[in-house]
Amino acid sequence: MFAKVKSSIFIDVLTLELVAPIRSSLRAILRDEQGEECQRMEASVPKGDNTVTWKGLNDLPYGIYTLELSQGEDEQKMRLVKRV
């Protein structure tokens, strides 16, 4: 595991906490319950920075999502809930 979210419940913004140094860019894909891609982000994280803030998620409908994170060959998935 190289990242975690501050809370599995979000409204408009997701904050990712990096628990391991990023060696390459961080890619994040947010999928809905049907597995359809809803949002995508790719970020280069400056050395020494341990958080990434993903803004602009206010257009997504409320519900359950899967966050797929990848960094080079490392991958992880998290289940999240968007609330009012």
Helices and strands as residue ranges (DSSP letters): E 3-5, E 9-10, E 14-18, E 26-31, E 37-43, E 51-54, E 63-71, E 74-82
